[in-house]
Amino acid sequence: MDINQIFKLKELIRMLNSGRTFSSISKELDLPRSTLYDWSRKCQKAHLNYVDLREMTDEEIYQRLFCDRRLPKEVFIPDWEEIIPEAEKSSNSLRGLYQKYKDKAPEGIPILSPSSFYREYKKLRKSVSVETKELCISNSYIPGEI
C-alpha cells in the first residue's frame, strides 16, 4: 500500500462520516467499491475513526490495518537475504527456490504455501540490503563480456 492509498483511506473514512455513499466516494477516489467496503470494514474492526487516522502516521495505519496477512504465526521463514539474489540469477526459477526453501525447513514446522512464498518474495525483493544487491550486481555475468 502506498502513500496515495493511505491518503485515499483517510478520505474514505472522512467522506463516510459526512454521509456520502460508497458509490459517490468510489467515483471521486477512482477506486472500486469492493476496495472501499474492505477498507471500511478494516477500520471498523480496528475501531478507528477519521480523527484516529489523522493522528497516526502512514506506517502505523499500514501496520494496524494491512499487516495481518494470512501467514501462520509459527512458520519457517525463508532466508530472503539468500533467496532474493539467487532468484535474480537467470539459472534459478522461483519454483526451484521454493523447493530449496521446503528442503531446508525443519521437520514438524509449517512452511509457506507456494502462493504465500511468491507473494512475500514479490513484496520483499525491493527491500533487500544494499550490500546484498551490490554483491549480486557485481557478480552478474553479462553475455559477451569476460
Backbone as CSV, one residue per row, in Angstrom:
resi,resn,N_x,N_y,N_z,CA_x,CA_y,CA_z,C_x,C_y,C_z
1,MET,0.858,-1.179,0.000,0.000,0.000,0.000,0.896,1.231,0.000
2,ASP,0.649,2.135,-0.910,1.490,3.326,-0.996,0.843,4.512,-0.282
3,ILE,1.567,5.619,-0.254,1.119,6.814,0.458,-0.196,7.332,-0.118
4,ASN,-0.350,7.268,-1.428,-1.567,7.729,-2.074,-2.779,6.928,-1.579
5,GLN,-2.611,5.623,-1.394,-3.713,4.795,-0.928,-4.052,5.091,0.533
6,ILE,-3.046,5.366,1.352,-3.304,5.736,2.747,-4.112,7.043,2.773
7,PHE,-3.737,7.976,1.908,-4.493,9.231,1.809,-5.941,8.940,1.422
8,LYS,-6.135,8.059,0.442,-7.485,7.724,-0.006,-8.268,7.008,1.102
9,LEU,-7.595,6.200,1.893,-8.258,5.554,3.026,-8.780,6.601,4.013
10,LYS,-7.943,7.571,4.330,-8.366,8.639,5.242,-9.539,9.415,4.650
11,GLU,-9.462,9.703,3.352,-10.542,10.423,2.684,-11.828,9.606,2.697
12,LEU,-11.711,8.303,2.489,-12.884,7.435,2.533,-13.609,7.566,3.869
13,ILE,-12.873,7.445,4.948,-13.486,7.499,6.280,-14.071,8.894,6.536
14,ARG,-13.358,9.928,6.106,-13.876,11.294,6.276,-15.186,11.462,5.510
15,MET,-15.220,10.983,4.264,-16.422,11.135,3.439,-17.583,10.299,3.984
16,LEU,-17.302,9.107,4.471,-18.361,8.293,5.068,-18.950,8.979,6.296
17,ASN,-18.089,9.599,7.081,-18.566,10.319,8.270,-19.453,11.505,7.901
18,SER,-19.215,12.066,6.713,-20.036,13.215,6.291,-21.310,12.776,5.580
19,GLY,-21.553,11.453,5.505,-22.804,10.958,4.947,-22.771,10.582,3.483
20,ARG,-21.610,10.593,2.869,-21.507,10.225,1.446,-21.713,8.722,1.263
21,THR,-22.122,8.317,0.078,-22.328,6.903,-0.233,-21.048,6.295,-0.802
22,PHE,-20.971,4.967,-0.731,-19.807,4.286,-1.290,-19.701,4.534,-2.793
23,SER,-20.832,4.599,-3.481,-20.808,4.832,-4.936,-20.202,6.186,-5.280
24,SER,-20.616,7.232,-4.573,-20.081,8.563,-4.890,-18.597,8.657,-4.501
25,ILE,-18.238,8.026,-3.402,-16.833,8.039,-2.979,-15.982,7.261,-3.974
26,SER,-16.529,6.137,-4.450,-15.821,5.311,-5.426,-15.483,6.106,-6.679
27,LYS,-16.430,6.882,-7.144,-16.198,7.696,-8.349,-15.165,8.786,-8.083
28,GLU,-15.270,9.428,-6.939,-14.364,10.536,-6.638,-12.928,10.056,-6.407
29,LEU,-12.772,8.936,-5.686,-11.425,8.442,-5.375,-10.873,7.508,-6.446
30,ASP,-11.734,7.177,-7.425,-11.337,6.285,-8.511,-10.852,4.934,-7.975
31,LEU,-11.657,4.365,-7.085,-11.377,3.049,-6.505,-12.643,2.208,-6.584
32,PRO,-12.498,0.891,-6.721,-13.683,0.036,-6.741,-14.410,0.063,-5.394
33,ARG,-15.722,-0.072,-5.448,-16.499,-0.091,-4.205,-16.067,-1.232,-3.299
34,SER,-15.696,-2.363,-3.883,-15.280,-3.513,-3.063,-14.057,-3.167,-2.208
35,THR,-13.134,-2.392,-2.768,-11.962,-1.953,-2.007,-12.387,-1.026,-0.883
36,LEU,-13.296,-0.118,-1.194,-13.776,0.811,-0.171,-14.499,0.083,0.952
37,TYR,-15.326,-0.908,0.599,-16.007,-1.709,1.627,-14.975,-2.419,2.509
38,ASP,-13.971,-2.989,1.870,-12.929,-3.716,2.605,-12.196,-2.786,3.573
39,TRP,-11.790,-1.627,3.092,-11.086,-0.666,3.949,-11.976,-0.196,5.095
40,SER,-13.247,0.044,4.783,-14.176,0.495,5.813,-14.328,-0.573,6.901
41,ARG,-14.466,-1.838,6.486,-14.586,-2.935,7.452,-13.338,-3.061,8.308
42,LYS,-12.175,-2.893,7.695,-10.919,-2.972,8.456,-10.866,-1.872,9.519
43,CYS,-11.294,-0.669,9.158,-11.300,0.436,10.122,-12.301,0.178,11.245
44,GLN,-13.464,-0.336,10.887,-14.464,-0.641,11.910,-13.960,-1.735,12.852
45,LYS,-13.366,-2.758,12.277,-12.851,-3.873,13.084,-11.749,-3.399,14.034
46,ALA,-10.929,-2.447,13.583,-9.836,-1.905,14.404,-10.301,-0.745,15.288
47,HIS,-11.591,-0.391,15.202,-12.160,0.712,15.988,-11.423,2.027,15.725
48,LEU,-11.186,2.302,14.436,-10.501,3.535,14.045,-11.485,4.465,13.343
49,ASN,-11.485,5.720,13.751,-12.298,6.715,13.072,-11.361,7.711,12.374
50,TYR,-11.955,8.728,11.761,-11.148,9.680,10.991,-10.146,10.418,11.873
51,VAL,-10.556,10.803,13.080,-9.654,11.513,13.993,-8.457,10.632,14.337
52,ASP,-8.712,9.349,14.604,-7.618,8.418,14.907,-6.654,8.320,13.722
53,LEU,-7.214,8.162,12.533,-6.379,8.021,11.334,-5.540,9.269,11.079
54,ARG,-6.121,10.441,11.322,-5.375,11.690,11.125,-4.186,11.779,12.052
55,GLU,-4.322,11.251,13.252,-3.248,11.347,14.252,-2.177,10.277,14.087
56,MET,-2.449,9.255,13.293,-1.497,8.169,13.104,-0.599,8.457,11.897
57,THR,0.618,7.909,11.934,1.492,8.001,10.762,1.021,6.984,9.726
58,ASP,1.446,7.171,8.494,1.080,6.234,7.439,1.556,4.821,7.770
59,GLU,2.745,4.716,8.334,3.285,3.405,8.701,2.442,2.743,9.791
60,GLU,1.999,3.517,10.774,1.146,2.970,11.833,-0.177,2.464,11.264
61,ILE,-0.740,3.219,10.337,-2.001,2.800,9.709,-1.781,1.502,8.952
62,TYR,-0.718,1.458,8.188,-0.426,0.250,7.416,-0.254,-0.957,8.338
63,GLN,0.536,-0.795,9.389,0.776,-1.898,10.324,-0.520,-2.350,10.995
64,ARG,-1.345,-1.413,11.357,-2.565,-1.734,12.104,-3.632,-2.387,11.231
65,LEU,-3.732,-1.948,9.973,-4.833,-2.418,9.133,-4.460,-3.465,8.091
66,PHE,-3.216,-3.453,7.626,-2.904,-4.273,6.463,-1.801,-5.305,6.667
67,CYS,-1.276,-5.435,7.863,-0.190,-6.390,8.069,-0.662,-7.695,8.700
68,ASP,-1.939,-7.934,8.716,-2.446,-9.186,9.252,-2.614,-10.207,8.138
69,ARG,-1.667,-10.239,7.244,-1.754,-11.168,6.128,-1.891,-12.578,6.663
70,ARG,-2.467,-13.424,5.896,-2.861,-14.736,6.346,-1.715,-15.730,6.469
71,LEU,-0.614,-15.298,7.014,0.502,-16.206,7.253,0.346,-16.802,8.637
72,PRO,0.639,-18.080,8.784,0.569,-18.676,10.117,1.549,-17.989,11.056
73,LYS,1.220,-17.996,12.354,2.077,-17.324,13.333,3.432,-18.014,13.443
74,GLU,3.439,-19.342,13.458,4.696,-20.073,13.554,4.936,-20.809,12.245
75,VAL,5.754,-20.222,11.441,6.060,-20.796,10.136,7.550,-20.621,9.902
76,PHE,8.145,-21.561,9.181,9.553,-21.451,8.851,9.725,-20.319,7.841
77,ILE,10.452,-19.284,8.243,10.641,-18.102,7.404,11.837,-18.320,6.478
78,PRO,11.648,-18.069,5.199,12.765,-18.211,4.259,13.879,-17.204,4.557
79,ASP,15.080,-17.547,4.171,16.210,-16.624,4.285,16.197,-15.746,3.041
80,TRP,15.438,-14.652,3.130,15.242,-13.789,1.962,16.546,-13.173,1.489
81,GLU,17.489,-12.919,2.405,18.788,-12.339,2.011,19.545,-13.281,1.075
82,GLU,19.243,-14.551,1.167,19.867,-15.535,0.279,19.005,-15.790,-0.953
83,ILE,17.710,-15.868,-0.762,16.794,-16.248,-1.842,16.673,-15.171,-2.913
84,ILE,16.553,-13.914,-2.508,16.304,-12.852,-3.487,17.460,-12.707,-4.482
85,PRO,18.722,-12.660,-4.016,19.803,-12.608,-5.017,19.867,-13.862,-5.893
86,GLU,19.541,-15.018,-5.304,19.527,-16.256,-6.097,18.454,-16.193,-7.187
87,ALA,17.319,-15.587,-6.874,16.218,-15.507,-7.833,16.584,-14.624,-9.018
88,GLU,17.492,-13.672,-8.801,17.871,-12.764,-9.879,18.828,-13.412,-10.884
89,LYS,19.403,-14.540,-10.503,20.261,-15.264,-11.437,19.377,-15.986,-12.439
90,SER,19.752,-15.933,-13.683,18.901,-16.494,-14.730,18.771,-18.013,-14.636
91,SER,19.700,-18.685,-13.950,19.643,-20.137,-13.869,18.656,-20.635,-12.816
92,ASN,18.110,-19.744,-11.997,17.199,-20.151,-10.931,15.781,-19.683,-11.204
93,SER,14.835,-20.575,-10.966,13.429,-20.204,-11.059,12.870,-20.078,-9.647
94,LEU,11.794,-19.347,-9.499,11.164,-19.222,-8.189,10.655,-20.580,-7.708
95,ARG,10.184,-21.386,-8.622,9.713,-22.723,-8.241,10.863,-23.542,-7.658
96,GLY,12.033,-23.451,-8.285,13.202,-24.160,-7.769,13.639,-23.623,-6.415
97,LEU,13.576,-22.305,-6.244,13.942,-21.706,-4.964,12.944,-22.076,-3.873
98,TYR,11.673,-22.196,-4.252,10.672,-22.633,-3.275,10.984,-24.064,-2.832
99,GLN,11.378,-24.888,-3.773,11.720,-26.269,-3.429,12.925,-26.314,-2.479
100,LYS,13.939,-25.467,-2.727,15.090,-25.397,-1.818,14.647,-24.941,-0.428
101,TYR,13.734,-23.964,-0.387,13.192,-23.491,0.885,12.495,-24.644,1.616
102,LYS,11.682,-25.421,0.895,10.987,-26.555,1.501,11.974,-27.578,2.037
103,ASP,13.036,-27.822,1.276,14.034,-28.810,1.694,14.782,-28.369,2.951
104,LYS,14.971,-27.058,3.139,15.694,-26.538,4.310,14.827,-26.487,5.568
105,ALA,13.508,-26.559,5.400,12.593,-26.413,6.541,12.777,-27.574,7.521
106,PRO,12.872,-27.253,8.815,12.983,-28.304,9.822,11.713,-29.162,9.878
107,GLU,11.869,-30.399,10.256,10.744,-31.327,10.369,9.741,-30.830,11.403
108,GLY,8.464,-30.861,11.054,7.414,-30.520,12.003,7.042,-29.047,12.065
109,ILE,7.805,-28.170,11.411,7.480,-26.740,11.405,6.776,-26.430,10.094
110,PRO,5.608,-25.778,10.152,4.887,-25.468,8.909,5.699,-24.535,8.007
111,ILE,5.459,-24.672,6.721,6.137,-23.810,5.744,5.093,-22.976,5.011
112,LEU,5.576,-21.969,4.309,4.701,-21.134,3.494,4.164,-21.947,2.324
113,SER,2.960,-21.646,1.914,2.432,-22.238,0.689,3.173,-21.594,-0.482
114,PRO,3.146,-22.219,-1.644,3.819,-21.583,-2.793,3.303,-20.171,-3.078
115,SER,1.988,-19.968,-2.989,1.457,-18.626,-3.283,1.912,-17.614,-2.234
116,SER,1.968,-18.011,-0.960,2.461,-17.105,0.080,3.937,-16.803,-0.115
117,PHE,4.705,-17.822,-0.482,6.133,-17.651,-0.748,6.335,-16.630,-1.864
118,TYR,5.610,-16.793,-2.972,5.755,-15.891,-4.114,5.303,-14.480,-3.758
119,ARG,4.198,-14.378,-3.011,3.693,-13.061,-2.620,4.692,-12.344,-1.725
120,GLU,5.251,-13.048,-0.732,6.234,-12.440,0.165,7.507,-12.088,-0.601
121,TYR,7.914,-12.952,-1.524,9.090,-12.661,-2.353,8.878,-11.363,-3.121
122,LYS,7.702,-11.251,-3.732,7.403,-10.070,-4.545,7.447,-8.798,-3.695
123,LYS,6.927,-8.860,-2.457,6.929,-7.696,-1.578,8.334,-7.359,-1.095
124,LEU,9.134,-8.377,-0.810,10.410,-8.147,-0.151,11.597,-7.967,-1.093
125,ARG,11.448,-8.331,-2.341,12.613,-8.281,-3.227,13.173,-6.872,-3.385
126,LYS,12.347,-5.859,-3.178,12.818,-4.479,-3.300,13.485,-3.980,-2.028
127,SER,13.343,-4.730,-0.932,13.866,-4.254,0.348,15.113,-5.001,0.810
128,VAL,15.709,-5.801,-0.045,16.931,-6.497,0.330,18.037,-5.472,0.544
129,SER,18.949,-5.776,1.449,20.008,-4.828,1.787,20.817,-4.420,0.557
130,VAL,21.339,-3.215,0.607,22.141,-2.675,-0.489,23.370,-3.538,-0.715
131,GLU,23.983,-4.014,0.373,25.178,-4.843,0.246,24.878,-6.106,-0.549
132,THR,23.733,-6.716,-0.272,23.360,-7.932,-0.981,23.121,-7.634,-2.453
133,LYS,22.431,-6.525,-2.743,22.182,-6.162,-4.136,23.493,-5.870,-4.859
134,GLU,24.402,-5.136,-4.199,25.685,-4.822,-4.824,26.470,-6.091,-5.096
135,LEU,26.442,-7.025,-4.155,27.141,-8.288,-4.340,26.578,-9.021,-5.542
136,CYS,25.263,-9.032,-5.641,24.611,-9.706,-6.754,24.941,-9.022,-8.075
137,ILE,24.897,-7.686,-8.080,25.179,-6.941,-9.302,26.641,-7.106,-9.711
138,SER,27.558,-7.035,-8.732,28.966,-7.133,-9.079,29.345,-8.532,-9.554
139,ASN,28.564,-9.528,-9.190,28.851,-10.889,-9.604,28.000,-11.323,-10.790
140,SER,27.292,-10.385,-11.410,26.433,-10.721,-12.537,27.300,-10.960,-13.769
141,TYR,26.901,-11.958,-14.550,27.585,-12.238,-15.801,26.777,-11.653,-16.922
142,ILE,27.393,-10.837,-17.725,26.732,-10.267,-18.898,27.268,-10.990,-20.109
143,PRO,26.408,-11.654,-20.871,26.862,-12.411,-22.035,27.695,-11.553,-22.972
144,GLY,28.769,-12.119,-23.454,29.636,-11.421,-24.383,30.790,-10.698,-23.706
145,GLU,30.733,-10.582,-22.368,31.817,-9.923,-21.629,32.652,-10.971,-20.896
146,ILE,33.884,-10.622,-20.702,34.781,-11.550,-19.986,35.118,-10.974,-18.645
